[in-house]
Amino acid sequence: MPIPKRLIAPLALLVASAASPLLARAPQSSSAGSTPVQLEISVTQQWTDTKLDLRSGEKVEITASGSADYVEGKSFGPDGLARGWKDMLHQFAVPDAAHGSLIGRLGSSDGSQPFPVGVTKEFVAPVAGRLFLGINESEKDAQGAQGSFHVTITILSPGLTTSAGALVGGPQEAPILSITAALLDEIPRRVSDAQGNPGDMVNVLIVGTQDQLTETFATAGWVQVDRSVESAVAAGLEVTLAKKDYLTMPMSTLYLFKRPQDYGFAHAEPVRVVMSRNHLRAWKSPYVVDGRSLWCIAATHDIGFERDQRNNGLTHKIDPAIDGEREYVNDTLSATGLVARRTHVAPSEPLTTAKTATGGEFHSDGRILVLVLSSPSGKD
């Protein structure tokens, strides 16, 4: 039996909406003035699901009370314990926050950026997502901990009431017409080392000003790496004396458009920063998109060490499945609320497998992530 023409358009819209992973999970949240949510956050587990789904722009107040203890007899409240030298040997979700303090995050993916809470915190959700609360501690700490914090979550403002306010993790993907096939053909597929050997793949493009670029990465928890050994020594000494984690270890210089990277950003794991970190290099391209700069990004994930086939020395080994790092950049930056539009594009000659300048192999589906950053005027 044929479908009546008057039903075809509504059915098509229904199918499209059901196929969207973002619209399919539209969170429901409490309204401002509703009864506050009461929770007990045990210090014996690192994360607790509040079962509270926030909309983009929703503002909540989190207050906490109570005390807990670790095996060595140290009692602490939601603000945690002052960091000591031993804390630099542990991996905490919020590297510079107090040991044992109450922390939070929006979403449960690897790209969710934890933030300090302590005794009280007003938090505005940059995008829609599930709110989790946890303790800034190691797994070993959790095994020997006792007690819990009593938490009250009060909705202060309901956030965006439009459908966009319910999109989990950032804006829904849609074509960006200004990223044309001709423009993609102008962008080199790979970066190179100083000798011209081809290396990492250009797998992310970002449209935005220099300030917008650095602000978005900083908000997403990425740090700018030190540019030299000398600056690394000074920075390492400074953070060590402050009992903080050193996360800005320099990265090697690579080339695109016949010049070194403009920026190096890293999302490092404390303690394991030397061998394991998410990192990328960014170049300002000679191209402009809708009045703003187009930045070319080569993002990879260091997972250990391997032999450098150029000189038999030791070099970092990258995760050969580099699309995972592309999506890590997507998740972390889109979760800031500073990404206005995003999509994936396939160039005319996609790169699907190759070797880096040091000899390591990588593979990809060949697509490039495109992120358009929000402009101050709200126009993209």
C-alpha positions as CSV (number, residue, x, y, z in Angstrom):
1,M,0.0,0.0,0.0
2,P,1.6,3.3,-1.0
3,I,2.2,6.0,1.6
4,P,0.1,9.1,1.2
5,K,2.1,12.1,0.0
6,R,1.0,14.2,2.9
7,L,2.8,11.8,5.3
8,I,6.1,11.5,3.5
9,A,7.7,14.7,4.8
10,P,6.7,14.1,8.5
11,L,7.9,10.5,8.3
12,A,11.2,11.6,6.8
13,L,11.7,14.1,9.7
14,L,10.9,11.4,12.2
15,V,13.4,9.0,10.7
16,A,16.1,11.7,10.6
17,S,15.5,12.6,14.2
18,A,15.6,9.0,15.4
19,A,18.9,8.4,13.5
20,S,20.6,11.3,15.3
21,P,22.6,10.1,18.4
22,L,22.3,13.6,19.9
23,L,18.6,14.1,19.5
24,A,17.9,10.5,20.6
25,R,19.2,11.3,24.1
26,A,17.6,14.6,25.0
27,P,18.1,15.0,28.7
28,Q,15.3,15.9,31.1
29,S,16.2,18.2,33.9
30,S,14.5,19.8,37.0
31,S,13.3,23.4,36.7
32,A,14.5,26.3,38.7
33,G,12.9,26.4,42.1
34,S,12.2,22.7,42.2
35,T,13.1,20.5,45.2
36,P,16.9,20.2,45.5
37,V,18.5,16.9,44.8
38,Q,20.1,15.2,47.9
39,L,22.9,12.7,47.4
40,E,25.5,10.8,49.4
41,I,28.8,10.7,47.6
42,S,30.9,7.8,48.9
43,V,34.7,8.3,49.0
44,T,35.1,4.6,48.3
45,Q,34.4,5.1,44.6
46,Q,35.9,7.7,42.2
47,W,32.6,8.6,40.4
48,T,28.9,8.7,41.3
49,D,26.1,9.1,38.8
50,T,23.8,11.9,40.1
51,K,21.2,10.8,37.5
52,L,20.7,14.5,36.8
53,D,20.7,15.5,33.1
54,L,21.5,19.1,32.5
55,R,20.5,21.2,29.5
56,S,23.0,23.6,27.8
57,G,23.2,26.8,30.0
58,E,21.5,25.2,33.0
59,K,22.9,26.6,36.2
60,V,23.2,24.5,39.4
61,E,24.6,25.1,42.9
62,I,26.4,22.2,44.5
63,T,27.0,22.3,48.2
64,A,28.7,19.5,50.3
65,S,29.3,18.7,53.9
66,G,30.6,15.7,55.9
67,S,34.0,14.1,56.5
68,A,35.9,11.0,55.4
69,D,39.1,9.2,56.3
70,Y,42.0,7.5,54.5
71,V,43.8,4.4,55.9
72,E,46.7,6.5,57.2
73,G,44.3,8.3,59.6
74,K,43.9,11.5,57.6
75,S,40.4,13.1,58.0
76,F,39.2,15.5,55.3
77,G,36.1,17.3,54.1
78,P,34.8,18.2,50.6
79,D,37.7,20.7,50.2
80,G,40.2,17.8,50.5
81,L,43.7,17.7,51.9
82,A,46.5,20.1,51.0
83,R,48.7,18.5,48.3
84,G,52.0,17.0,49.5
85,W,55.1,15.6,47.8
86,K,53.6,12.1,47.6
87,D,50.6,13.4,45.7
88,M,52.9,14.1,42.7
89,L,53.3,10.3,42.4
90,H,49.5,9.7,42.0
91,Q,47.2,10.2,39.1
92,F,44.2,12.4,40.1
93,A,41.3,13.4,37.8
94,V,41.9,17.1,38.5
95,P,45.7,17.3,38.7
96,D,46.0,20.6,40.6
97,A,42.9,20.1,42.9
98,A,43.3,19.1,46.6
99,H,43.7,15.4,47.4
100,G,40.3,13.9,48.3
101,S,38.3,16.9,47.3
102,L,34.8,16.7,45.8
103,I,35.0,17.1,42.0
104,G,32.5,16.9,39.1
105,R,32.3,16.3,35.4
106,L,29.6,16.5,32.7
107,G,29.3,13.2,30.8
108,S,31.2,9.9,31.2
109,S,33.3,9.8,28.1
110,D,37.1,10.0,28.1
111,G,36.7,13.5,26.7
112,S,34.7,14.8,29.7
113,Q,36.7,17.4,31.6
114,P,36.6,17.1,35.4
115,F,36.4,20.3,37.5
116,P,36.8,21.1,41.2
117,V,33.7,21.4,43.4
118,G,34.8,21.4,47.1
119,V,32.3,22.7,49.7
120,T,30.4,24.8,47.3
121,K,30.3,25.4,43.5
122,E,28.0,27.2,41.0
123,F,28.2,25.3,37.7
124,V,26.8,26.3,34.3
125,A,26.6,23.4,31.8
126,P,28.3,24.5,28.6
127,V,26.5,21.7,26.7
128,A,23.8,19.2,27.6
129,G,24.9,16.1,29.5
130,R,24.7,13.9,32.6
131,L,26.3,15.3,35.8
132,F,28.7,13.1,37.7
133,L,30.3,13.8,41.1
134,G,33.4,12.1,42.4
135,I,36.5,12.3,44.6
136,N,39.9,13.5,43.5
137,E,41.8,10.4,44.5
138,S,43.6,7.4,43.1
139,E,42.1,3.9,42.9
140,K,44.3,2.8,45.8
141,D,43.0,5.7,47.9
142,A,39.4,4.6,47.2
143,Q,40.1,1.1,48.3
144,G,41.1,2.2,51.8
145,A,38.7,5.1,52.3
146,Q,35.8,5.4,54.7
147,G,32.9,7.9,54.8
148,S,30.9,10.0,52.4
149,F,29.9,13.6,51.7
150,H,26.3,14.8,51.8
151,V,25.6,16.8,48.6
152,T,22.8,19.1,47.7
153,I,22.2,20.1,44.1
154,T,19.9,23.1,43.5
155,I,18.7,24.2,40.1
156,L,19.2,28.0,39.8
157,S,18.4,28.4,36.1
158,P,16.8,26.0,33.6
159,G,19.1,26.8,30.7
160,L,18.1,26.8,27.0
161,T,14.6,25.6,26.3
162,T,15.2,25.1,22.6
163,S,16.0,21.8,21.0
164,A,19.6,22.9,20.7
165,G,19.8,23.0,24.5
166,A,19.2,19.3,24.7
167,L,22.0,18.2,22.3
168,V,24.4,16.1,24.3
169,G,28.1,16.9,23.9
170,G,27.8,19.8,21.6
171,P,26.2,20.9,18.3
172,Q,24.7,18.4,15.9
173,E,26.9,17.7,12.9
174,A,25.8,19.5,9.7
175,P,27.6,20.3,6.4
176,I,29.7,23.5,6.4
177,L,29.4,24.9,2.9
178,S,32.5,27.2,3.2
179,I,34.7,24.1,3.5
180,T,34.8,23.3,-0.2
181,A,36.4,20.5,-2.1
182,A,38.7,23.0,-3.7
183,L,39.9,24.3,-0.3
184,L,40.5,20.7,0.9
185,D,42.7,20.1,-2.1
186,E,44.9,23.0,-1.2
187,I,45.7,21.7,2.3
188,P,48.6,19.2,2.6
189,R,47.6,15.8,3.8
190,R,50.6,15.4,6.0
191,V,53.2,17.3,8.0
192,S,56.9,16.6,7.7
193,D,60.1,16.6,9.8
194,A,63.1,18.9,9.3
195,Q,64.5,16.7,6.5
196,G,61.2,16.7,4.6
197,N,60.2,13.2,5.6
198,P,56.4,12.9,5.6
199,G,54.9,12.3,9.1
200,D,51.6,12.7,10.9
201,M,48.3,13.2,9.1
202,V,46.4,16.6,9.1
203,N,43.2,15.3,10.7
204,V,41.5,18.4,12.2
205,L,40.6,21.8,10.7
206,I,39.5,24.6,13.0
207,V,38.0,27.9,12.0
208,G,38.6,30.8,14.4
209,T,40.8,33.6,15.5
210,Q,44.1,33.0,17.4
211,D,42.5,34.0,20.7
212,Q,39.4,31.8,20.1
213,L,41.7,28.9,19.4
214,T,43.8,29.2,22.5
215,E,40.7,29.9,24.7
216,T,38.9,26.9,23.5
217,F,41.8,24.5,24.1
218,A,42.5,26.0,27.5
219,T,38.8,25.6,28.5
220,A,38.9,22.0,27.3
221,G,41.8,21.3,29.7
222,W,44.6,21.2,27.0
223,V,47.9,22.9,28.0
224,Q,50.3,24.7,25.7
225,V,53.6,22.8,25.9
226,D,57.0,24.3,26.6
227,R,58.8,25.4,23.4
228,S,62.4,24.4,24.6
229,V,64.3,22.3,27.0
230,E,65.3,25.5,28.9
231,S,61.7,26.6,29.4
232,A,60.7,23.0,30.3
233,V,63.3,23.0,33.1
234,A,62.1,26.3,34.5
235,A,58.4,25.3,34.3
236,G,59.1,21.9,35.8
237,L,60.9,23.4,38.8
238,E,58.1,26.0,39.3
239,V,55.3,23.4,39.4
240,T,57.3,21.0,41.5
241,L,57.9,23.5,44.2
242,A,54.2,24.3,44.1
243,K,53.5,20.5,44.5
244,K,51.6,20.5,41.2
245,D,51.9,18.1,38.2
246,Y,54.2,18.9,35.3
247,L,52.2,18.5,32.1
248,T,53.8,20.8,29.5
249,M,56.8,18.7,28.3
250,P,58.0,19.9,24.9
251,M,57.2,18.1,21.7
252,S,59.4,17.8,18.6
253,T,59.2,20.4,15.9
254,L,57.4,19.4,12.7
255,Y,56.6,21.4,9.6
256,L,53.6,22.4,7.5
257,F,53.5,25.2,4.9
258,K,57.4,25.1,5.2
259,R,57.4,26.3,8.8
260,P,57.3,24.9,12.4
261,Q,54.0,24.5,14.3
262,D,52.5,27.7,15.8
263,Y,51.2,25.8,18.8
264,G,51.7,22.5,20.6
265,F,48.9,21.4,22.9
266,A,48.7,18.4,25.2
267,H,46.2,16.6,27.4
268,A,48.6,14.6,29.5
269,E,48.2,11.9,32.1
270,P,50.0,13.0,35.4
271,V,52.9,10.8,36.4
272,R,52.9,9.1,32.9
273,V,53.4,12.4,31.0
274,V,56.7,11.3,29.5
275,M,55.3,8.2,27.8
276,S,51.5,8.8,27.4
277,R,49.7,11.9,26.4
278,N,47.1,13.2,23.9
279,H,48.9,15.9,21.9
280,L,48.6,17.9,18.7
281,R,50.4,20.5,16.7
282,A,48.5,23.5,15.2
283,W,49.5,25.7,12.2
284,K,47.8,28.8,11.0
285,S,47.1,28.2,7.3
286,P,47.3,30.9,4.6
287,Y,43.5,30.4,4.1
288,V,40.6,32.3,5.5
289,V,37.1,30.9,6.0
290,D,34.2,33.3,6.5
291,G,36.5,36.0,7.6
292,R,38.5,34.0,10.1
293,S,41.7,31.9,10.0
294,L,41.7,28.3,9.2
295,W,44.0,26.2,11.5
296,C,45.4,22.9,10.4
297,I,45.9,20.3,13.2
298,A,47.9,17.1,13.3
299,A,46.7,15.1,16.4
300,T,48.1,11.9,17.7
301,H,48.2,9.9,21.0
302,D,51.5,8.9,22.5
303,I,51.2,5.4,24.0
304,G,54.8,4.4,24.7
305,F,58.2,4.2,23.0
306,E,59.6,2.6,19.9
307,R,62.8,2.6,17.8
308,D,63.3,5.6,15.5
309,Q,64.0,4.0,12.1
310,R,65.9,7.2,11.0
311,N,68.7,6.9,13.5
312,N,67.9,3.8,15.7
313,G,67.2,6.1,18.6
314,L,64.3,6.1,21.0
315,T,61.1,7.9,20.0
316,H,57.5,8.1,21.0
317,K,55.1,5.5,19.7
318,I,51.7,6.8,18.6
319,D,48.4,4.9,18.7
320,P,48.2,3.6,15.1
321,A,44.4,4.1,15.2
322,I,44.7,7.8,14.9
323,D,41.0,8.5,14.3
324,G,40.6,7.9,18.0
325,E,42.7,11.0,18.7
326,R,40.7,13.0,16.2
327,E,37.5,12.1,18.0
328,Y,39.2,12.9,21.4
329,V,39.8,16.4,20.1
330,N,36.2,16.5,18.9
331,D,34.8,15.4,22.3
332,T,37.0,17.7,24.5
333,L,36.6,20.9,22.4
334,S,32.9,20.4,21.6
335,A,32.1,19.9,25.3
336,T,33.3,23.4,26.1
337,G,30.2,25.0,24.5
338,L,32.7,27.1,22.4
339,V,32.1,25.1,19.2
340,A,29.3,26.5,17.0
341,R,29.4,24.0,14.2
342,R,31.1,20.8,13.4
343,T,31.3,18.1,10.7
344,H,33.5,15.5,9.1
345,V,34.7,15.8,5.5
346,A,36.4,13.4,3.2
347,P,39.0,15.0,0.8
348,S,39.3,13.9,-2.8
349,E,42.3,11.7,-2.0
350,P,41.8,10.5,1.6
351,L,44.8,9.2,3.4
352,T,43.9,5.8,5.0
353,T,47.3,4.3,5.9
354,A,50.9,5.5,6.0
355,K,54.0,5.6,8.1
356,T,55.3,8.5,10.2
357,A,58.7,10.1,9.7
358,T,60.1,7.8,12.5
359,G,58.7,4.6,10.9
360,G,55.6,4.0,12.9
361,E,52.5,3.0,11.0
362,F,49.0,4.5,11.3
363,H,45.6,4.0,9.7
364,S,42.5,6.2,9.3
365,D,39.1,6.3,7.6
366,G,40.5,9.3,5.8
367,R,38.0,11.9,7.1
368,I,39.0,15.3,8.5
369,L,37.2,16.8,11.5
370,V,36.1,20.4,11.0
371,L,35.2,22.6,14.0
372,V,33.9,26.2,13.7
373,L,34.5,28.1,16.9
374,S,31.9,30.5,18.3
375,S,32.5,34.2,17.7
376,P,31.9,36.9,20.3
377,S,29.0,38.3,18.2
378,G,27.3,34.9,18.1
379,K,27.7,34.9,14.3
380,D,29.7,32.1,12.8
